[in-house]
Amino acid sequence: QPDGVWLLSHDVGLPIAMAPAYAWGGRLGVMRFLALAGAALAAQLFLLGWETGGQWWAGALAALGLSLSAPPALYVFQIYPEMLGGLLLLWAMRQTLNTPAWLEAEAEPAPFGSARFWLLALCIAALPWFSGRYAPLALGLAALFGFTRWREPRGWLTVGGVALASLLAYVSINYHYYGGPAPSTTPAGNAVAA
């Protein structure tokens, strides 16, 4: 461009999420933060395996096997959105499907208006901001939430509305700054002239 300004084509969710860790400990603080996110992702894998398999050892084997494969084993000490995106995605999917109830019948899905309900909506809405490749997953999770709770229109309309508003804001901001729906979809590729 005439003014010579260059913008890197990265989504803003990861830098915003990493900012407190960077302020606390610099690059090493960020690496520790992402390692903790990887550990939390492994815990979510364990819980999902236990809840769906009905045996704790099934969850342990699933968590071990998946944690030592790509992407967790490759990206846990690198600065990429996979750990946080995977953590948000897996936790939101467990809450949407209410898999804790598969082990314990008294476990209730997140009731409308509760803190867990709003955290679920925010997790789904935040996914595209970590990477554009998470946008279809966010829409799929919102649709799954609507499918599993179709008798609660207030809940699925809220989750769907929050996810859709977030996605529209994401696309609008990216069109404004990068000229495309996501930073990586611009003609210039990874370095975009503003």
N, C-alpha and C positions, 0 to 999 in steps of 0.2 A: 504494500500500500504506500501511498505517497508519504505518509508520516513515519513509515519504517517500523511500526510497532508489530511485534510478534507475540502471539499467544500460544502456549503449549496446549495441545488438545487432550486434556485430561478432565475427567468429571470432578466436580468440587466436593462431593461427599467424603471421599477419603481424606483430603487435606483438612477439612473441617473436623472430622472425627479424630484425626491425629494431632491436632493443634495443642490440646492440653498435655498430651504425652510428650510432644516436642518441647513445649515450654518447661516441662518438669525435668526432662533428661536429654534433650537433643535427639540425635539420631538413635542413640542407644535406648532412650526412653520410648521412642516409637517402635523399635524392634521388640522391646519388652512388652509393650502394649499389644502388638500384633501376635506375639507368642501367647499372651494370656487369652487373646481372642481365639487363637488356635486351640488352646486347652479347653475353652468354653465350647468350641465347636465339637471337639472330641466328646465332651460330656453330653452334648445334645445328641450326638450319634449313638452314644451308649444308651441314653434314655429312649430314643426312638427304637433301637434294636430290642431293648428289654420290653417296651410297651407292645411292640408288634409281635415279638416272638414269645412273650410270656415267661421267659427265663432270663435271669440276670446274666448268665454266661453267654447267651446269644447276643445280648447287647455289648458285652465286653469284647467278644470276638469281632462283631461288626465294627465297633469303634476302633479296635486295634488295627484291623485290616484296612479300613478306610482312612484312618489317620496316617498310616504309613505309605499310602499311595498318593498319586497326584490328584488334586492340587494341594492338599494340606501339607504333605511332606516337602514339597518343592517350594511353596510360597510362605510358609510360616515365619521364616526369618527374612523375607523380602518385603519390600513396600509395595504391595499390590492389594486390590480390594477383595481378593478371594476369601480371606479369613472373615472379614466383617460381613461381606455379602452372604457367605455361606452360613454364618451364625444367625444373621437376621432371617434368612430364608428358612432354615431348619426350625428355628424356634417358632416362627410364624406358622409354618406348616403343622407342627405339633399342636399348637393352640387351635388352629382352624379345624383340624381333624379331631381334636380333643382326645389325643392318644393316651393321656394319663388315665382316662376313664376305662381304657382297655385292660388296665391292671386293677384299678380301684373303682368300683362302681359308683362311689359317692363323688368322684371328681366331676365337677360341673364345668361346662364351657364358660368362657369369659362372659359374664352378664353385661348387657348393654349399659354403657356409662361407667363401668368399673375402670380402675387404673389398668388392669390387664387388658381390657377391651381397647382402650386408647393406645396402649403400648403396641398391641397387635396392629392396629390401624396405622400407627406411625412407622412400624417396622416395614410393613408392606409399602407404604408411601415413600420410604427412604431408599428402597432398593435401587431405583433407576439412578439416583444421585451418586451412587458408588460406581456404576458403569452402565452404559446404555444397554449392554447385553442382559442386564437384569430387568429391563422394562417388561418384556413378555412374561417373565416369571412373576413380576408384581401383578400384572393383569390376570394371570392364571390363578394366583393365590386369592385375589379379590373375587374372581369368579367361583373358585372352590368354596370360599367363605359363603357366598350367596347360595351356592348349591346345598351346602351342609346346613344352612340356617334359613332356608327359604320361607319358613313359617314366621320368621322374625324380620319383617321388612325394615323396621327401624334400624336394626343392626347392620344388615347387609347393604342397605342404601347408604348408610354412614360410611362403612368401610370402603365400598365402591366409590363413593363420592370423594373421600379423602385420597384414595389411590389415583383416581382420574384427575383430580385437581393437581396433585403432585406431578403426574405425568405431563399434563398440559403446561404447567409452569416450567418443567424441565425442558420440554421441546421448545417452548417460546424463548426461554433464555438462551438456549443453544442456537436457535435461528438468529437471534439478535447478535450474539458474539461470534459465532462460527459459521453462520450461513447454512446450517444443516440441522437435522433433528438431534444429533449427538456429535460431540467433538470429533470422533473418529470417522464420521461419514462425510467430512468435507472434502472438496477436491484436492486440497493441499496435503491431505494425509495427517501426519503427526505434528507438524508445525504449521500453524495457520497465521497468515498475515491479517492483522485487524484493519 
